[in-house]
Amino acid sequence: MMKKELIKSVLNERARDKGYKKVNTDFISDKVIGNVRDFHKSFSEYSVTPLHKLDNLAKYLGVNNIFLKDESYRFGLNAFKVLGGSYSIGKYLSKKLGMDISEVSFDLLRSKEIKEKLGEITFVTATDGNHGRGVAWAANQLGQKSVVYMPKGSSLTRLENIRKEGAEASIIDGNYDDAVRLSDEMAKKHGWVVVQDTAWEGYEDIPTWIMQGYGTLIHEAMEQLNENGVDNPTHVFVQAGVGSFAGAVQGYLASKFGEDRPITIVLEPDYAPCIYKSAKINDGKPHIVTGDMQTIMAGLACGEPNTISWEVLRDYSDAYFSCPDYVAARGMRILASPLKGDPQIISGESGAVGTGVLSLLMEKDCYKELREKLGFNEDSKILIISTEGNTDPYKYRDIVWDGDNASI
C-alpha cells in the first residue's frame, strides 16, 4: 500500500504566554452569545442539537471522555452554517428598522407589516454549500431574495438544495475566493447585501455577526457538557475554512475560561490550509492559499482567512493541523460504523475530520510526541464538533460504502 501523507502540525507557543498581549474577545463573550441564542430560540424551528457521548471510542483510544456535537439536526438543513446566516440577516434587518435585535424575533421579521417597511432586499453570498443554503433559507423565510455563487467543482446536490430554498444559485468557473469577489462585485453593481463569513477592510460588521451567530453552537455544547458533569473540556477540535467558525468557538472559550480554557486544535484540509500556513509563517499576518483546492472537505476549501477570526486563532489556539483527505474519510467511517454501544452518527467530510484526527493521534506511534505535547492522556475530556451531516449523499456513499480515500 502506498504510504499516506501524515497530518502536518504547527504548535503555538504564545497561546499560553501570559506576557503576550492578545486580541480582545469580548465581542463573543458568554453574555453576548447568550443573547444571540435568545434570537435563535425565537425560531419555531429551533431546538438544541444532540451532544453524543462516545464512551467506547474513548476507552478504545485511551482517553476519559469523547463528546461529539451533532449539527446534522440543525433546522432541518443538515449543517450548522444557518446559525451565522440567520443571525447576521436578523441583525442587519433590525438595524435597518432602527431596533435592537433583542427587541426583534424571527416571527416579527417574517410579518407582513415588517416586510412592507423593509421592502425587497436581495442577499448575496459565496459558498461551498452549507452557508449558502443557510442564507437562502433565512432570506426565503423572511420573504426576501437571495443569490448564491459556488466555486468550480461544487456538488450538484448541494446546488439543488440551495435552489430548493428559493435562491438563484450557480456554479462559477473559479475557486471559493473568486466566488466571494464576484458576490462583492455584484452587490455593488445591483445594490445587494453581501452576507459572507469572511472579512476584509471595510467589510467587518456582517462577518462579526456571523461569528456571533455560530456562538449558539458552543453555548449549547457547554450547557450540555455541564449536564454530563463536565465544567470545562480539556481539548476542543475546531474546523477552519476562512476561520469564522473556529474563531467563534475559540473566542468564546477564551472569553469564558481565560487561562483555564481548553487546549484548542484548528483543523484544515491539506489543499486549503490558510490558517496553518499563516501560523507556520508566524509573522502575525494572515496568508492566502491559492489554486482549485480540490479536497473532499468542500466546506473547508477556502484560501483567504477572515481577518477578524485570524487574530483570535493566532493569539489563543494551541495548534494548527493540515489534514489529508483520508483523515476526514476515516472519521466518517468510524462514526458510521461505531464500536458496540456507541451511537451511529452520520457525519459529512468536513464534519468528521476531528474524529479522524483524534483516532490517528491516539493510535499511531508516529504521533506519540505530538499527542504528549498537546496533553492527550487518560484524563482527557474531548469535544469534537460534527459540523455537517451527509450534505452530498452520493459522495458520502462513495467514502463510507466504497472506501473512497481509504485510510492508512
JOMO-V584736 format. One record per residue. N is the residue number from 1. RES is the residue in one small letter. PHI is phi in whole degrees, -180 to 180 (999 if undefined). PSI is psi in radians with two decimals (999 if undefined). Layout:
n=N res=RES phi=PHI psi=PSI
n=N res=RES phi=PHI psi=PSI
//
This chain:
n=1 res=m phi=999 psi=2.41
n=2 res=m phi=-65 psi=2.40
n=3 res=k phi=-68 psi=2.30
n=4 res=k phi=-87 psi=2.63
n=5 res=e phi=-63 psi=2.49
n=6 res=l phi=-84 psi=2.79
n=7 res=i phi=-65 psi=2.29
n=8 res=k phi=-96 psi=2.55
n=9 res=s phi=-140 psi=2.62
n=10 res=v phi=-130 psi=2.23
n=11 res=l phi=-97 psi=2.53
n=12 res=n phi=-106 psi=1.74
n=13 res=e phi=-71 psi=-0.41
n=14 res=r phi=-79 psi=-0.29
n=15 res=a phi=-58 psi=-0.59
n=16 res=r phi=-107 psi=0.19
n=17 res=d phi=-84 psi=1.90
n=18 res=k phi=-67 psi=-0.35
n=19 res=g phi=-85 psi=-0.14
n=20 res=y phi=-90 psi=2.11
n=21 res=k phi=-72 psi=2.15
n=22 res=k phi=-109 psi=2.75
n=23 res=v phi=-66 psi=2.59
n=24 res=n phi=-73 psi=2.42
n=25 res=t phi=-118 psi=0.33
n=26 res=d phi=-61 psi=-0.46
n=27 res=f phi=-67 psi=-0.21
n=28 res=i phi=-132 psi=0.66
n=29 res=s phi=-73 psi=2.94
n=30 res=d phi=-58 psi=-0.70
n=31 res=k phi=-66 psi=-0.82
n=32 res=v phi=-60 psi=-0.82
n=33 res=i phi=-70 psi=-0.50
n=34 res=g phi=-60 psi=-0.70
n=35 res=n phi=-69 psi=-0.65
n=36 res=v phi=-61 psi=-0.77
n=37 res=r phi=-64 psi=-0.61
n=38 res=d phi=-59 psi=-0.68
n=39 res=f phi=-64 psi=-0.80
n=40 res=h phi=-63 psi=-0.59
n=41 res=k phi=-65 psi=-0.34
n=42 res=s phi=-77 psi=-0.12
n=43 res=f phi=-81 psi=2.34
n=44 res=s phi=-64 psi=-0.42
n=45 res=e phi=-81 psi=-0.14
n=46 res=y phi=-73 psi=2.35
n=47 res=s phi=-154 psi=2.72
n=48 res=v phi=-72 psi=2.27
n=49 res=t phi=-77 psi=2.70
n=50 res=p phi=-66 psi=2.59
n=51 res=l phi=-115 psi=1.88
n=52 res=h phi=-87 psi=2.53
n=53 res=k phi=-108 psi=2.06
n=54 res=l phi=-103 psi=1.28
n=55 res=d phi=-65 psi=-0.71
n=56 res=n phi=-76 psi=-0.60
n=57 res=l phi=-66 psi=-0.68
n=58 res=a phi=-61 psi=-0.78
n=59 res=k phi=-63 psi=-0.76
n=60 res=y phi=-62 psi=-0.69
n=61 res=l phi=-88 psi=-0.11
n=62 res=g phi=81 psi=0.59
n=63 res=v phi=-123 psi=2.96
n=64 res=n phi=-74 psi=-0.95
n=65 res=n phi=-143 psi=2.54
n=66 res=i phi=-126 psi=2.13
n=67 res=f phi=-114 psi=2.41
n=68 res=l phi=-127 psi=2.10
n=69 res=k phi=-85 psi=2.13
n=70 res=d phi=-106 psi=1.77
n=71 res=e phi=-88 psi=0.13
n=72 res=s phi=-69 psi=-0.21
n=73 res=y phi=-96 psi=0.06
n=74 res=r phi=-74 psi=1.92
n=75 res=f phi=56 psi=0.37
n=76 res=g phi=73 psi=0.23
n=77 res=l phi=-108 psi=0.03
n=78 res=n phi=71 psi=0.24
n=79 res=a phi=-166 psi=2.77
n=80 res=f phi=-76 psi=-0.31
n=81 res=k phi=-57 psi=-0.52
n=82 res=v phi=-59 psi=-0.42
n=83 res=l phi=-60 psi=-0.76
n=84 res=g phi=-74 psi=-0.79
n=85 res=g phi=-62 psi=-0.78
n=86 res=s phi=-69 psi=-0.71
n=87 res=y phi=-68 psi=-0.73
n=88 res=s phi=-66 psi=-0.67
n=89 res=i phi=-67 psi=-0.74
n=90 res=g phi=-60 psi=-0.72
n=91 res=k phi=-66 psi=-0.75
n=92 res=y phi=-61 psi=-0.81
n=93 res=l phi=-68 psi=-0.66
n=94 res=s phi=-65 psi=-0.68
n=95 res=k phi=-65 psi=-0.68
n=96 res=k phi=-64 psi=-0.54
n=97 res=l phi=-85 psi=-0.09
n=98 res=g phi=74 psi=0.49
n=99 res=m phi=-121 psi=2.72
n=100 res=d phi=-82 psi=2.54
n=101 res=i phi=-63 psi=-0.40
n=102 res=s phi=-66 psi=-0.35
n=103 res=e phi=-91 psi=-0.04
n=104 res=v phi=-117 psi=2.29
n=105 res=s phi=-107 psi=2.85
n=106 res=f phi=-63 psi=-0.66
n=107 res=d phi=-64 psi=-0.65
n=108 res=l phi=-63 psi=-0.77
n=109 res=l phi=-66 psi=-0.42
n=110 res=r phi=-77 psi=-0.32
n=111 res=s phi=-67 psi=2.66
n=112 res=k phi=-61 psi=-0.69
n=113 res=e phi=-61 psi=-0.81
n=114 res=i phi=-69 psi=-0.70
n=115 res=k phi=-59 psi=-0.70
n=116 res=e phi=-66 psi=-0.63
n=117 res=k phi=-67 psi=-0.71
n=118 res=l phi=-80 psi=-0.55
n=119 res=g phi=76 psi=-2.88
n=120 res=e phi=-93 psi=2.21
n=121 res=i phi=-124 psi=2.42
n=122 res=t phi=-112 psi=2.15
n=123 res=f phi=-99 psi=2.38
n=124 res=v phi=-126 psi=2.52
n=125 res=t phi=-155 psi=2.83
n=126 res=a phi=-109 psi=2.57
n=127 res=t phi=-160 psi=2.73
n=128 res=d phi=-94 psi=-0.04
n=129 res=g phi=151 psi=-1.15
n=130 res=n phi=-70 psi=-0.76
n=131 res=h phi=-64 psi=-0.79
n=132 res=g phi=-63 psi=-0.67
n=133 res=r phi=-66 psi=-0.69
n=134 res=g phi=-65 psi=-0.75
n=135 res=v phi=-64 psi=-0.77
n=136 res=a phi=-62 psi=-0.74
n=137 res=w phi=-62 psi=-0.85
n=138 res=a phi=-63 psi=-0.78
n=139 res=a phi=-61 psi=-0.76
n=140 res=n phi=-65 psi=-0.73
n=141 res=q phi=-61 psi=-0.54
n=142 res=l phi=-96 psi=0.14
n=143 res=g phi=74 psi=0.39
n=144 res=q phi=-111 psi=3.01
n=145 res=k phi=-101 psi=2.79
n=146 res=s phi=-145 psi=2.58
n=147 res=v phi=-127 psi=2.31
n=148 res=v phi=-130 psi=2.25
n=149 res=y phi=-111 psi=2.36
n=150 res=m phi=-120 psi=2.58
n=151 res=p phi=-74 psi=2.80
n=152 res=k phi=-52 psi=2.38
n=153 res=g phi=88 psi=0.03
n=154 res=s phi=-64 psi=2.66
n=155 res=s phi=-66 psi=2.28
n=156 res=l phi=-67 psi=-0.53
n=157 res=t phi=-63 psi=-0.79
n=158 res=r phi=-65 psi=-0.67
n=159 res=l phi=-59 psi=-0.83
n=160 res=e phi=-66 psi=-0.63
n=161 res=n phi=-64 psi=-0.62
n=162 res=i phi=-69 psi=-0.75
n=163 res=r phi=-63 psi=-0.60
n=164 res=k phi=-64 psi=-0.39
n=165 res=e phi=-86 psi=0.12
n=166 res=g phi=97 psi=0.08
n=167 res=a phi=-85 psi=2.69
n=168 res=e phi=-88 psi=1.87
n=169 res=a phi=-126 psi=2.53
n=170 res=s phi=-152 psi=2.76
n=171 res=i phi=-102 psi=2.23
n=172 res=i phi=-97 psi=2.96
n=173 res=d phi=-95 psi=1.21
n=174 res=g phi=-174 psi=3.02
n=175 res=n phi=-86 psi=-3.05
n=176 res=y phi=-58 psi=-0.77
n=177 res=d phi=-69 psi=-0.53
n=178 res=d phi=-65 psi=-0.67
n=179 res=a phi=-66 psi=-0.63
n=180 res=v phi=-63 psi=-0.80
n=181 res=r phi=-63 psi=-0.68
n=182 res=l phi=-64 psi=-0.72
n=183 res=s phi=-58 psi=-0.77
n=184 res=d phi=-65 psi=-0.75
n=185 res=e phi=-63 psi=-0.78
n=186 res=m phi=-69 psi=-0.59
n=187 res=a phi=-64 psi=-0.77
n=188 res=k phi=-65 psi=-0.66
n=189 res=k phi=-70 psi=-0.70
n=190 res=h phi=-109 psi=-0.05
n=191 res=g phi=77 psi=0.47
n=192 res=w phi=-83 psi=3.00
n=193 res=v phi=-111 psi=2.11
n=194 res=v phi=-78 psi=2.25
n=195 res=v phi=-120 psi=1.53
n=196 res=q phi=-125 psi=2.46
n=197 res=d phi=-92 psi=0.32
n=198 res=t phi=-118 psi=2.56
n=199 res=a phi=-111 psi=2.65
n=200 res=w phi=-147 psi=3.01
n=201 res=e phi=-57 psi=2.18
n=202 res=g phi=89 psi=-0.13
n=203 res=y phi=-133 psi=1.53
n=204 res=e phi=-132 psi=-0.44
n=205 res=d phi=-64 psi=-0.96
n=206 res=i phi=-63 psi=-0.76
n=207 res=p phi=-59 psi=-0.62
n=208 res=t phi=-65 psi=-0.76
n=209 res=w phi=-64 psi=-0.65
n=210 res=i phi=-63 psi=-0.80
n=211 res=m phi=-58 psi=-0.76
n=212 res=q phi=-63 psi=-0.67
n=213 res=g phi=-60 psi=-0.70
n=214 res=y phi=-63 psi=-0.42
n=215 res=g phi=-60 psi=-0.44
n=216 res=t phi=-55 psi=-0.66
n=217 res=l phi=-60 psi=-0.88
n=218 res=i phi=-74 psi=-0.50
n=219 res=h phi=-62 psi=-0.79
n=220 res=e phi=-61 psi=-0.81
n=221 res=a phi=-61 psi=-0.71
n=222 res=m phi=-65 psi=-0.70
n=223 res=e phi=-63 psi=-0.76
n=224 res=q phi=-68 psi=-0.67
n=225 res=l phi=-62 psi=-0.74
n=226 res=n phi=-59 psi=-0.70
n=227 res=e phi=-64 psi=-0.41
n=228 res=n phi=-96 psi=0.21
n=229 res=g phi=82 psi=0.27
n=230 res=v phi=-114 psi=1.97
n=231 res=d phi=-78 psi=-0.57
n=232 res=n phi=-156 psi=2.02
n=233 res=p phi=-66 psi=2.76
n=234 res=t phi=-84 psi=-0.53
n=235 res=h phi=-140 psi=2.47
n=236 res=v phi=-134 psi=2.28
n=237 res=f phi=-99 psi=2.32
n=238 res=v phi=-133 psi=2.34
n=239 res=q phi=-84 psi=2.58
n=240 res=a phi=-132 psi=2.25
n=241 res=g phi=-101 psi=-1.59
n=242 res=v phi=-78 psi=-0.28
n=243 res=g phi=105 psi=0.03
n=244 res=s phi=-65 psi=-0.82
n=245 res=f phi=-65 psi=-0.83
n=246 res=a phi=-60 psi=-0.75
n=247 res=g phi=-66 psi=-0.61
n=248 res=a phi=-65 psi=-0.83
n=249 res=v phi=-66 psi=-0.81
n=250 res=q phi=-62 psi=-0.79
n=251 res=g phi=-63 psi=-0.72
n=252 res=y phi=-62 psi=-0.81
n=253 res=l phi=-65 psi=-0.69
n=254 res=a phi=-65 psi=-0.72
n=255 res=s phi=-68 psi=-0.72
n=256 res=k phi=-76 psi=-0.73
n=257 res=f phi=-109 psi=-0.23
n=258 res=g phi=58 psi=-2.27
n=259 res=e phi=-69 psi=-0.30
n=260 res=d phi=-92 psi=0.19
n=261 res=r phi=-63 psi=2.73
n=262 res=p phi=-63 psi=2.75
n=263 res=i phi=-69 psi=2.18
n=264 res=t phi=-116 psi=2.32
n=265 res=i phi=-121 psi=2.17
n=266 res=v phi=-94 psi=2.27
n=267 res=l phi=-115 psi=2.33
n=268 res=e phi=-140 psi=2.77
n=269 res=p phi=-77 psi=2.64
n=270 res=d phi=-55 psi=-0.57
n=271 res=y phi=-86 psi=-0.06
n=272 res=a phi=-149 psi=0.93
n=273 res=p phi=-94 psi=1.08
n=274 res=c phi=-69 psi=-0.59
n=275 res=i phi=-72 psi=-0.78
n=276 res=y phi=-58 psi=-0.80
n=277 res=k phi=-61 psi=-0.75
n=278 res=s phi=-64 psi=-0.71
n=279 res=a phi=-68 psi=-0.64
n=280 res=k phi=-70 psi=-0.71
n=281 res=i phi=-65 psi=-0.67
n=282 res=n phi=61 psi=0.73
n=283 res=d phi=-108 psi=0.17
n=284 res=g phi=85 psi=-0.12
n=285 res=k phi=-105 psi=2.67
n=286 res=p phi=-76 psi=2.52
n=287 res=h phi=-127 psi=2.60
n=288 res=i phi=-98 psi=2.52
n=289 res=v phi=-110 psi=2.36
n=290 res=t phi=-115 psi=3.06
n=291 res=g phi=108 psi=-3.07
n=292 res=d phi=-76 psi=-0.42
n=293 res=m phi=56 psi=0.93
n=294 res=q phi=-82 psi=1.40
n=295 res=t phi=-114 psi=2.65
n=296 res=i phi=-68 psi=-0.37
n=297 res=m phi=-82 psi=1.19
n=298 res=a phi=-59 psi=-0.63
n=299 res=g phi=-68 psi=-0.22
n=300 res=l phi=-111 psi=0.14
n=301 res=a phi=-85 psi=1.24
n=302 res=c phi=-130 psi=2.42
n=303 res=g phi=-107 psi=-0.19
n=304 res=e phi=-121 psi=2.01
n=305 res=p phi=-64 psi=2.54
n=306 res=n phi=-66 psi=2.14
n=307 res=t phi=-65 psi=-0.52
n=308 res=i phi=-73 psi=-0.90
n=309 res=s phi=-69 psi=-0.54
n=310 res=w phi=-56 psi=-0.76
n=311 res=e phi=-63 psi=-0.65
n=312 res=v phi=-67 psi=-0.81
n=313 res=l phi=-67 psi=-0.66
n=314 res=r phi=-61 psi=-0.70
n=315 res=d phi=-89 psi=-0.48
n=316 res=y phi=-118 psi=-0.41
n=317 res=s phi=-75 psi=2.55
n=318 res=d phi=-91 psi=-0.46
n=319 res=a phi=-157 psi=2.72
n=320 res=y phi=-132 psi=2.14
n=321 res=f phi=-113 psi=2.40
n=322 res=s phi=-108 psi=2.05
n=323 res=c phi=-114 psi=2.27
n=324 res=p phi=-64 psi=2.75
n=325 res=d phi=-60 psi=-0.58
n=326 res=y phi=-63 psi=-0.40
n=327 res=v phi=-66 psi=-0.79
n=328 res=a phi=-65 psi=-0.72
n=329 res=a phi=-62 psi=-0.71
n=330 res=r phi=-62 psi=-0.76
n=331 res=g phi=-60 psi=-0.72
n=332 res=m phi=-59 psi=-0.76
n=333 res=r phi=-71 psi=-0.66
n=334 res=i phi=-60 psi=-0.78
n=335 res=l phi=-74 psi=-0.59
n=336 res=a phi=-74 psi=-0.49
n=337 res=s phi=-127 psi=1.26
n=338 res=p phi=-74 psi=2.89
n=339 res=l phi=-65 psi=2.60
n=340 res=k phi=-55 psi=2.24
n=341 res=g phi=101 psi=-0.39
n=342 res=d phi=-87 psi=2.65
n=343 res=p phi=-72 psi=2.59
n=344 res=q phi=-79 psi=2.35
n=345 res=i phi=-128 psi=2.24
n=346 res=i phi=-92 psi=1.88
n=347 res=s phi=-125 psi=2.34
n=348 res=g phi=-80 psi=-3.10
n=349 res=e phi=-60 psi=-0.80
n=350 res=s phi=-75 psi=-0.46
n=351 res=g phi=-76 psi=-0.54
n=352 res=a phi=-95 psi=-0.05
n=353 res=v phi=-62 psi=-0.59
n=354 res=g phi=-63 psi=-0.72
n=355 res=t phi=-65 psi=-0.73
n=356 res=g phi=-62 psi=-0.78
n=357 res=v phi=-61 psi=-0.86
n=358 res=l phi=-60 psi=-0.74
n=359 res=s phi=-62 psi=-0.76
n=360 res=l phi=-70 psi=-0.71
n=361 res=l phi=-59 psi=-0.70
n=362 res=m phi=-87 psi=-0.42
n=363 res=e phi=-94 psi=-0.59
n=364 res=k phi=-95 psi=2.31
n=365 res=d phi=-62 psi=-0.51
n=366 res=c phi=-66 psi=-0.27
n=367 res=y phi=-106 psi=0.17
n=368 res=k phi=-56 psi=-0.85
n=369 res=e phi=-64 psi=-0.71
n=370 res=l phi=-65 psi=-0.79
n=371 res=r phi=-67 psi=-0.57
n=372 res=e phi=-69 psi=-0.73
n=373 res=k phi=-62 psi=-0.58
n=374 res=l phi=-92 psi=0.06
n=375 res=g phi=76 psi=0.45
n=376 res=f phi=-80 psi=2.19
n=377 res=n phi=-159 psi=-2.94
n=378 res=e phi=-67 psi=-0.20
n=379 res=d phi=-98 psi=-0.03
n=380 res=s phi=-69 psi=2.34
n=381 res=k phi=-118 psi=1.85
n=382 res=i phi=-110 psi=2.35
n=383 res=l phi=-110 psi=2.18
n=384 res=i phi=-118 psi=2.52
n=385 res=i phi=-119 psi=2.04
n=386 res=s phi=-88 psi=1.78
n=387 res=t phi=-76 psi=-0.24
n=388 res=e phi=-155 psi=2.73
n=389 res=g phi=-93 psi=-2.60
n=390 res=n phi=-85 psi=1.34
n=391 res=t phi=-70 psi=-0.26
n=392 res=d phi=-130 psi=1.54
n=393 res=p phi=-57 psi=-0.55
n=394 res=y phi=-68 psi=-0.78
n=395 res=k phi=-66 psi=-0.67
n=396 res=y phi=-58 psi=-0.81
n=397 res=r phi=-67 psi=-0.66
n=398 res=d phi=-55 psi=-0.71
n=399 res=i phi=-80 psi=-0.91
n=400 res=v phi=-79 psi=-0.70
n=401 res=w phi=-84 psi=-0.78
n=402 res=d phi=-104 psi=-0.01
n=403 res=g phi=78 psi=0.37
n=404 res=d phi=-59 psi=2.46
n=405 res=n phi=56 psi=0.94
n=406 res=a phi=-59 psi=2.53
n=407 res=s phi=-84 psi=3.02
n=408 res=i phi=-78 psi=999
//
